[in-house]
Amino acid sequence: MADITVLSFPEVTAVLPTDVLYLIRGTGIDRDKFIQVKNLYPLTIDSQDKFDAIIEKVSNTVYKIKDDILSINVKFLSGGYSLTLEGADTWGRIQTNNCKDINFDGGAYLDFSTTLNYIYVNTASCFLNGVQIQGSTSTASSVLYGFWCSSAAVGSVFKNCSVVGRKSDATTFSAFRGNGSTTIDDTIKYINCVVKNIYSDTIAATTINCFLNCHNMANCEVNGIFGASTSTALVIFAANTCNRITNFTVYNIDSYYNIMLLSACINITSSYFEKIGAAAHTPNVINIFLNCFNISSIFIDEIRTGAAAGTADLIKGCTNISNVRIYDLQGYDFSGFIDCDGITSSLVDTCIVSHSGNGIQQSRNISACTVTDIETSGTKQIHGIFDCDNVSACRVDGVIGATSAACSGVIDCNYVTGCFTTGIAGDNAGVVGGFRNCDYISSCYPTAISNAGAGSAEGFYSCEYISSVSTDEAVNSGNDWVNTDDAQITNKFSCSAIWT
C-alpha cells in the first residue's frame, strides 16, 4: 500500500494493471480521475454539471479546460452544453489547454446562443472530433469566431467539426480561423468540417469568413450564408487566404452586396459551387475565385445577380486554371473568366444577362476552352472571347446579341491559333464578327455568322497577319497582311496588304 501512496501522476507512464488499480482504493485518490489524467481513457461528459466541472476561469472572459484534463468524450445532452459564466462576464472563450483529445458524440453540441463565446485551440496536436458550435440567428451580436487557433496549435486536427447558426454585427466574423502564420497553418488539418446558417446583421459592414487562414481542407462544406447588411462594405468569403482545398462544397450563398467565395487561395481541386446569389437581393459583385492560384476540376452552377444591377466576374485574377465548368448564370453583367493567366480545358455554358457579358475576358494563355450559349437582352455587348492574348484550340458556339448590342465570337485578341466560332448572331447596325480586330491569326474557322440588323456579318473583320485560315462567310473586310498562299482565303478577303 505504501508503494501506491508515493506515486506522483507524472511518473505514471504506462497502462496500470488491474491489481494496481485495485490497490488505490481506500487511498483517497479518485480512481476515475487518476486513470483519465494519465490519458488511459477519455473522461465522459454527459451532464451540464460534469461539463462545468472541467472548466475553470482564467481571467475576465477567458476560461480553460482544467490542467489535469487530457481527454474528454462528450455525450448527447438535450439542449446542448453551455458555458457557465462567472462574475460580470457576458461571454467567454474556452481554451483547450492541455486537452489533446476532444470528442463529441453524434448530436452533442455547445449551445452558445447569442453570446460571443468561441473555442480557442492552444494545444499542440489537439484532435477535435465532432465538436459542434450552435448559436442563434434571431438576434445579432458582436461574435468574432467559432474556432480560433493559437500559435501553440501546431499539428492539430479538426474533424467533423461545425459552426451552425451565428448572426454577427461585428466588423469580421470567422467560423474557422487558423493562426495566420503559414508555418503553423501548414500543420493544421480541417476534415469534413461544416459552416452553416451564418448571417450578417442588417446594417453592419461585416466581413464573413467561413474559413480564414485554413490550410489542408478536405471534404469541407459551406451552406446557407446570408449577407443581410445594407452596407456596401459587406463581404462573404467561403475561404479566405486558404491553401490545399479538396472536395469543397459551397451552396446557398446570398447577399445584398459582395460575394467573394474564395480569395487569395492556393491549390483548389475537385470542388462544387451552386446557387450563389439571388435576383431578389441584387448582389453587387460575385466572384467565385478571386486572385487564386492552381484551380482544377471545379463545377459552378446557378449564379444569380439582379436584372438591373450586379456584376458576376466568376473567375477573376487567377492563375493556372484547368477543367472549370461554369453553367447557368443569369444577371446583369458577367465574365466567366477575367484577368486570368493559364486557362485550359474549361467551359462557360448558358449565361443570360440583361446588360453585357464576356465568356473569357482580358486573359492570357488560353487553350482548349469552350464558350457556348451566351446571350444578352441589353444593348451593350456580348462576346465569346474578348481582349485576350495567346488563344489556342478554343471554340465559341452560340453568342446572341439583342438589338444594338455589339456581338462577336473572338474580338480584340492577339496570337489566336486553331480556334472555331459558330452561331454568332447579332442585331445591330455595326459588324457581327466571327473574328474581329484580332492580330496574328492562324488555322481558324468562322461559320454561321449572322446580323439581323442593318450592319454586316463577317467571318474575319479588321484583323491583321492572317495565315492558314478558312471560312465560308462571303464577307471578310478591313483585313491586313493576309497570306496569299491559300487562294480560298484571299478570294474572300478585302485587304489592303498581302504577304508576298
C-alpha positions in Angstrom: 0.0 0.0 0.0 2.8 2.4 0.8 4.2 2.0 -2.7 1.0 3.3 -4.2 0.7 6.3 -2.0 4.1 7.7 -3.1 3.3 7.6 -6.8 3.0 11.0 -8.4 0.9 11.4 -11.5 3.6 12.5 -13.9 5.7 9.4 -13.0 3.0 7.0 -14.2 3.8 6.4 -17.9 2.3 3.0 -18.7 -1.2 1.5 -18.6 -1.7 0.3 -15.0 -2.6 -3.3 -14.4 -5.9 -4.3 -12.7 -4.2 -5.2 -9.4 -2.6 -1.8 -9.1 -5.9 -0.1 -9.9 -7.5 -2.2 -7.1 -4.8 -1.1 -4.7 -5.6 2.6 -5.0 -8.9 2.0 -3.4 -9.0 3.5 0.0 -6.0 5.8 -0.5 -8.1 8.9 -1.1 -7.2 9.0 -4.8 -10.1 9.4 -7.2 -9.8 6.3 -9.4 -11.5 7.6 -12.5 -9.7 10.9 -12.4 -6.4 9.1 -11.8 -6.8 7.0 -14.9 -8.1 9.9 -17.0 -5.2 12.2 -16.0 -2.8 9.7 -17.5 -4.9 9.5 -20.6 -5.8 5.9 -20.2 -9.3 6.6 -21.3 -11.3 9.8 -22.0 -13.3 11.5 -19.2 -17.0 11.1 -20.1 -19.2 14.2 -20.0 -22.9 13.6 -20.0 -24.4 16.4 -18.0 -24.1 20.1 -17.6 -22.7 19.7 -14.1 -19.9 17.5 -15.4 -19.2 20.0 -18.2 -19.0 22.8 -15.6 -16.6 20.7 -13.5 -13.9 20.5 -16.2 -13.9 24.3 -16.9 -12.3 27.0 -14.8 -12.0 30.7 -15.2 -8.5 32.2 -16.0 -9.3 35.9 -16.2 -12.1 38.1 -17.5 -13.9 36.4 -20.4 -11.1 33.7 -20.5 -11.9 30.1 -19.5 -10.0 26.9 -19.9 -10.3 23.1 -19.7 -8.7 22.3 -16.4 -5.0 21.4 -16.4 -5.4 17.8 -15.5 -7.9 17.0 -18.2 -6.2 15.5 -21.2 -9.1 13.7 -23.0 -12.9 14.1 -23.0 -15.8 12.3 -24.6 -18.9 14.5 -24.7 -22.2 12.7 -24.9 -25.5 13.9 -26.3 -27.4 16.2 -24.0 -30.8 17.7 -24.9 -30.4 21.4 -25.4 -26.7 21.2 -25.6 -23.9 22.3 -23.3 -23.5 25.9 -22.3 -20.6 27.8 -20.8 -21.4 28.8 -17.2 -20.1 32.4 -16.9 -18.7 33.8 -13.7 -18.6 37.3 -12.3 -19.5 40.1 -14.7 -18.7 38.1 -17.8 -21.3 38.1 -20.6 -19.2 35.8 -22.8 -16.1 33.7 -22.7 -13.6 31.9 -24.8 -12.8 28.3 -23.9 -9.1 27.4 -24.2 -8.3 23.7 -24.9 -5.3 24.0 -22.6 -3.7 20.5 -22.1 -6.6 18.6 -23.5 -5.4 16.8 -26.7 -8.4 14.7 -27.4 -11.9 16.3 -27.6 -14.6 14.1 -28.9 -18.3 14.9 -29.2 -20.7 12.1 -29.9 -23.3 12.5 -32.6 -25.9 15.1 -31.7 -23.8 16.6 -28.9 -23.1 20.3 -29.2 -22.2 23.6 -27.5 -25.1 26.0 -27.2 -23.6 29.4 -27.4 -26.9 31.1 -28.2 -26.3 34.9 -28.9 -23.2 35.1 -26.7 -19.7 35.8 -28.1 -18.3 32.5 -26.9 -15.8 30.6 -29.0 -13.2 27.8 -28.8 -9.5 28.8 -28.7 -7.2 25.9 -29.6 -3.9 26.5 -27.7 -2.9 22.8 -27.5 -0.3 21.2 -29.8 -1.6 18.2 -31.7 -5.1 18.7 -30.4 -7.6 16.4 -32.0 -11.2 17.8 -32.1 -13.8 15.4 -33.5 -17.4 16.2 -33.9 -17.2 19.5 -31.9 -20.3 21.5 -32.9 -20.9 25.1 -32.0 -24.5 26.2 -32.3 -25.8 29.7 -31.9 -28.9 31.8 -32.8 -29.7 33.7 -35.9 -32.6 35.6 -34.3 -30.5 38.3 -32.7 -27.2 39.8 -33.9 -24.2 40.1 -31.5 -20.6 41.1 -32.0 -19.5 37.5 -32.3 -16.0 37.2 -33.8 -15.1 33.5 -34.0 -16.3 29.9 -33.9 -12.8 28.2 -33.6 -9.5 30.1 -33.5 -6.1 28.5 -33.5 -3.3 30.0 -31.4 0.4 29.6 -32.3 0.5 26.6 -29.9 -2.0 24.7 -32.1 0.7 23.1 -34.3 -0.3 19.7 -35.7 -3.9 20.0 -34.6 -6.8 18.3 -36.5 -10.4 19.4 -36.8 -12.6 16.5 -37.9 -16.4 16.6 -38.4 -16.5 20.0 -36.5 -19.1 22.6 -37.3 -20.3 26.1 -36.7 -24.1 26.5 -37.1 -26.4 29.4 -36.7 -24.5 32.6 -35.8 -25.6 36.2 -36.6 -22.9 38.8 -36.3 -22.8 42.6 -36.4 -19.0 42.6 -35.8 -16.6 44.0 -38.3 -15.3 40.5 -39.0 -16.7 37.1 -38.2 -14.6 33.9 -38.8 -16.2 30.5 -38.2 -12.9 28.6 -38.5 -9.8 30.8 -38.1 -6.2 29.5 -38.5 -3.3 31.2 -36.9 -2.2 33.4 -39.7 1.4 32.1 -39.7 2.0 29.9 -42.8 4.4 27.7 -40.9 1.8 26.9 -38.2 -1.2 26.7 -40.5 0.6 24.3 -42.8 0.5 21.7 -39.9 -3.3 22.1 -39.1 -5.9 20.0 -40.9 -9.7 20.5 -41.4 -11.6 17.3 -42.4 -15.3 17.1 -43.0 -15.9 20.5 -41.3 -19.1 22.5 -41.9 -20.2 26.1 -41.7 -23.9 26.6 -41.9 -26.6 29.2 -41.5 -24.4 32.3 -40.8 -26.0 35.7 -41.1 -24.8 39.3 -41.0 -26.8 42.0 -39.3 -28.9 44.3 -41.4 -26.8 47.4 -41.0 -23.2 46.3 -40.1 -20.3 46.4 -42.5 -19.5 42.7 -41.7 -16.9 40.5 -43.4 -17.9 36.9 -43.0 -15.1 34.4 -43.2 -16.3 30.8 -43.2 -12.7 29.6 -43.3 -9.8 32.0 -42.7 -6.1 31.1 -42.9 -7.1 27.4 -43.0 -4.7 25.0 -44.8 -5.3 21.4 -45.6 -9.0 21.4 -46.1 -10.7 18.2 -47.2 -14.4 17.5 -47.8 -15.5 20.7 -46.1 -18.8 22.4 -46.7 -20.4 25.9 -46.5 -24.1 26.1 -46.7 -26.7 28.9 -46.1 -24.7 32.1 -45.7 -26.7 35.3 -46.0 -25.3 38.9 -46.0 -28.4 40.9 -44.9 -26.5 44.1 -44.4 -27.3 47.1 -46.5 -23.7 48.3 -46.1 -21.7 48.2 -49.4 -18.7 47.0 -47.4 -20.3 43.7 -46.7 -18.3 40.7 -48.0 -18.8 37.0 -47.8 -15.8 34.6 -48.1 -16.3 30.9 -48.1 -12.5 30.5 -47.9 -10.1 33.5 -47.4 -6.3 33.0 -47.7 -6.5 29.2 -47.5 -4.4 26.5 -49.0 -4.7 22.9 -50.3 -8.5 22.7 -50.6 -10.0 19.4 -51.9 -13.7 18.5 -52.3 -15.0 21.8 -51.1 -18.8 22.2 -51.4 -20.4 25.7 -51.3 -24.0 26.4 -51.9 -27.0 28.6 -51.0 -25.0 31.8 -50.6 -26.9 35.1 -50.8 -26.1 38.7 -50.2 -27.2 42.3 -50.8 -23.6 43.2 -51.7 -20.4 41.4 -52.2 -19.8 37.6 -52.5 -16.2 36.7 -53.0 -16.2 33.0 -52.2 -12.5 32.0 -52.5 -10.0 34.8 -52.2 -6.2 34.5 -52.2 -6.4 30.7 -52.0 -3.9 28.2 -53.4 -4.3 24.7 -54.8 -8.1 24.1 -55.0 -9.3 21.0 -56.7 -12.5 18.8 -57.1 -14.9 21.4 -55.7 -18.5 22.4 -56.3 -20.3 25.7 -56.1 -24.1 26.0 -56.6 -26.9 28.5 -56.0 -24.8 31.6 -55.5 -26.6 34.9 -55.3 -30.3 35.7 -55.9 -32.0 38.1 -58.3 -34.2 39.4 -55.5 -31.3 40.8 -53.5 -29.1 42.0 -56.3 -25.6 41.1 -55.1 -23.3 43.9 -56.2 -20.3 41.7 -57.0 -20.0 37.9 -57.3 -16.5 36.3 -57.5 -16.3 32.5 -57.1 -12.5 32.7 -57.3 -10.6 36.0 -56.7 -6.8 36.1 -57.0 -6.3 32.4 -56.6 -3.6 30.0 -57.9 -3.8 26.4 -59.1 -7.5 25.7 -59.6 -8.7 22.4 -61.2 -11.8 20.3 -61.6 -14.3 22.8 -60.5 -18.1 22.8 -61.1 -20.1 26.1 -60.9 -23.9 26.2 -61.4 -26.8 28.6 -60.8 -25.3 32.0 -60.4 -27.7 34.9 -60.0 -27.4 38.7 -59.8 -30.2 41.2 -60.2 -31.6 42.0 -63.7 -30.9 45.8 -63.3 -27.5 45.7 -61.5 -24.7 43.5 -60.3 -21.6 42.1 -61.8 -20.6 38.4 -61.8 -16.9 38.1 -62.6 -16.7 34.5 -61.7 -13.0 33.6 -62.0 -11.0 36.8 -61.6 -7.3 37.5 -61.3 -6.4 33.8 -61.1 -3.5 31.7 -62.5 -3.2 28.1 -63.6 -6.8 27.1 -64.1 -7.9 23.8 -65.6 -11.2 21.9 -66.1 -13.5 24.5 -64.7 -17.2 24.2 -65.7 -19.5 27.2 -65.4 -23.2 26.7 -66.1 -26.4 28.6 -65.8 -25.7 32.3 -65.0 -28.5 34.9 -65.0 -28.0 38.5 -64.2 -26.8 41.9 -65.4 -23.1 41.9 -66.3 -20.9 38.8 -66.3 -17.5 37.4 -67.2 -16.8 33.7 -66.9 -13.0 34.4 -66.6 -11.4 37.8 -66.4 -7.8 38.9 -65.9 -6.6 35.3 -65.6 -3.4 33.6 -66.8 -3.3 30.0 -68.0 -6.8 28.7 -68.6 -7.1 25.2 -70.1 -9.9 22.7 -70.8 -12.6 24.9 -69.3 -16.2 25.7 -70.2 -18.7 28.7 -70.0 -22.2 27.5 -70.8 -25.6 29.1 -70.8 -25.2 32.6 -69.4 -28.0 35.1 -70.0 -27.7 38.7 -69.0 -29.6 41.9 -69.4 -26.6 44.2 -70.0 -23.3 42.8 -71.1 -21.2 39.7 -71.0 -18.0 38.0 -72.0 -17.2 34.3 -71.7 -13.4 34.9 -71.3 -12.1 38.5 -70.9 -8.7 40.2 -70.7 -6.9 37.0 -70.0 -3.7 35.3 -71.3 -2.6 31.8 -72.4 -5.9 30.1 -73.0 -6.2 26.7 -74.6 -8.9 24.1 -75.3 -11.7 26.1 -73.8 -15.3 26.4 -74.9 -17.8 29.3 -74.6 -21.3 28.3 -75.6 -24.9 29.7 -75.5 -24.3 33.2 -74.0 -26.8 35.9 -74.6 -27.7 39.5 -73.7 -31.1 41.1 -73.9 -29.5 44.5 -73.4 -27.8 46.9 -75.8 -24.2 46.9 -74.7 -22.2 43.8 -75.8 -21.9 40.1 -75.7 -18.6 38.4 -76.8 -17.2 34.9 -76.5 -13.5 35.7 -76.0 -12.6 39.4 -75.6 -9.3 41.2 -75.3 -7.1 38.1 -74.7 -3.6 37.0 -75.8 -2.3 33.6 -76.8 -5.6 31.8 -77.5 -5.4 28.3 -79.0 -7.8 25.4 -79.8 -10.8 27.2 -78.4 -14.4 27.1 -79.6 -17.1 29.7 -79.4 -20.6 28.3 -80.2 -23.7 30.4 -79.7 -23.4 34.1 -79.0 -26.6 36.0 -79.3 -26.9 39.8 -79.1 -30.2 41.8 -78.8 -30.9 44.9 -80.8 -27.9 47.3 -80.9 -25.6 45.1 -78.8 -22.1 44.5 -80.1 -21.7 40.8 -80.7 -18.6 38.7 -81.6 -17.1 35.3 -81.3 -13.5 36.4 -80.7 -12.6 40.1 -80.6 -9.6 42.3 -79.8 -7.3 39.2 -79.3 -3.7 38.6 -80.3 -2.0 35.3 -81.3 -5.0 33.2 -82.0 -4.4 29.7 -83.3 -6.7 26.8 -84.2 -10.0 28.4 -83.0 -13.5 27.9 -84.2 -16.5 30.3 -84.0 -20.1 29.5 -85.0 -23.6 30.6 -84.2 -22.7 34.3 -83.7 -26.0 36.1 -84.1 -26.4 39.8 -83.6 -28.9 42.6 -84.4 -27.1 45.8 -84.9 -26.0 48.5 -87.4 -22.4 47.6 -87.0 -20.4 44.4 -87.5 -21.1 41.0 -86.1 -17.9 39.1 -86.4 -16.5 35.6 -86.0 -13.0 37.1 -85.5 -12.9 40.8 -85.1 -10.0 43.2 -84.5 -7.6 40.4 -83.9 -3.9 40.1 -84.9 -1.7 37.1 -85.7 -4.4 34.5 -86.5 -3.7 31.1 -88.0 -5.7 27.9 -88.6 -9.0 29.4 -87.5 -12.5 29.0 -89.0 -15.6 31.1 -88.5 -19.0 30.0 -89.8 -22.8 30.7 -89.3 -22.2 34.4 -88.6 -25.4 36.5 -88.9 -26.7 40.0 -88.4 -30.5 40.7 -88.3 -29.8 44.5 -88.2 -28.6 47.0 -90.8 -25.0 46.1 -90.3 -22.8 43.3 -91.7 -22.0 39.7 -90.7 -18.3 38.9 -91.3 -16.1 35.9 -90.7 -12.9 38.0 -90.3 -13.2 41.8 -89.8 -10.3 44.2 -89.3 -7.7 41.6 -88.5 -4.0 41.6 -89.3 -1.4 38.9 -90.1 -3.7 36.1 -91.1 -2.5 32.7 -92.4 -3.8 29.2 -93.0 -7.4 30.1 -92.1 -10.7 29.1 -93.7 -14.2 30.5 -93.8 -17.5 30.0 -95.7 -18.5 33.6 -94.9 -18.8 35.7 -98.0 -17.9 38.9 -96.3 -14.5 39.4 -94.8 -13.4 43.1 -94.9 -10.8 45.5 -93.5 -8.1 42.9 -93.0 -4.4 43.5 -93.4 -1.5 41.2 -94.2 -3.2 38.1 -95.4 -1.2 35.1 -96.6 -1.8 34.7 -100.3 -0.7 31.0 -100.4 -4.3 29.9 -99.9 -6.5 31.1 -102.8 -9.7 30.2 -101.0 -8.8 32.7 -98.3 -7.6 35.6 -100.4 -10.6 35.3 -102.7 -12.9 36.0 -99.8 -10.8 38.8 -98.2 -10.8 42.5 -98.8 -7.4 43.6 -97.7 -5.0 46.5 -98.1 -1.9 44.4 -97.9 -0.9 40.8 -98.6 2.1 38.7 -97.9 4.4 38.2 -100.9 
